[in-house]
Amino acid sequence: MKQSKSLCFVATDATSFNVLYRGQLEHLNERGHRLTLVCGGASNQLQTLRERNVGRVVPVGLVRPPRPLADVNALLQLVQHFGRERYDTIVVTTPKAILLGALAAGIRRQPRRVVFFRGRVYENFSGISRMLYRLLDRLAAACAHEILFVSRSLMDEYCRDAAVYARKGRVLGVGSGNGVSGTRFDPLAYPAAETRTLREELGLSADDFVALAIGRICADKGLAELEALAELAARDDPRIRLVMLGSVENGAEAAFERLIAKRNVVHVGFTL
């Protein structure tokens, strides 16, 4: 029997654990690994995470947007936590947690530090902003023993920036953050009557061709591209409908309002 490990995962928001790590944390917990989940987030998301009973939840003041004072405070909390606790492995994921978590774990010389890149928040940035974010990613990479990438294409992009990513990086399998549940996304698992009812609730007819976009609604998640595609679809065939599932980020309200004003677009709020 394999010896259980003490594993610490650090994410910016509890929502990431509740969405991106659904099933994975349960899998690790069932196999006897001792999990600690360090994150920020709203109280309801933290409570949802606790109710999963997969490990100890440690709230810290991590926030998504750049907030210098809050970020320094969160870094100090992480340094303090990693000074008290020793883990076999620490995995940091999502942008803010990657930077502050890797720094704190490095400062406390934790024995195994893993950075998991799922994307690049600065993909659409340019100039000084892009240069700064690239440097911050390199700083996090310098603190890591190993770097994981969600896909080969993402790793290739990082490797063009610096040799450290090729030296420490790898893609697990063919690339994935958490795999795809064959039961949850099996269309045969849902009765036809339930599907018809859902279509009716969303104002979709049986003849409509439905495209689904899932994720935070903001510029860096392709909001402008979705708007262009919706316009093309409306001109090509009125039966092509776009369903957007996710919360609207600050700064994206105007583009979002233009988008949902189109007759072929339906919005569904954030859901687990």
Secondary structure, DSSP 8 states (H G I E B T S, - for coil): -----EEEEEEEEHHHHHHHTTTHHHHHHHTT-EEEEEEE--HHHHHHHHHTTSSEEEE----SS--HHHHHHHHHHHHHHHHH---SEEEEESHHHHHHHHHHHHHTT-S-EEEEE---TTTT--HHHHHHHHHHHHHHHHH-SEEEESSHHHHHHHHHH-HHHHHHEEESTT--SS---TTTT-GGGS-HHHHHHHHHHTT--TT-EEEEEES-BSGGGTHHHHHHHHHHHHHH-TTEEEEEES-B-TT-HHHHHHHHTSTTEEEE----
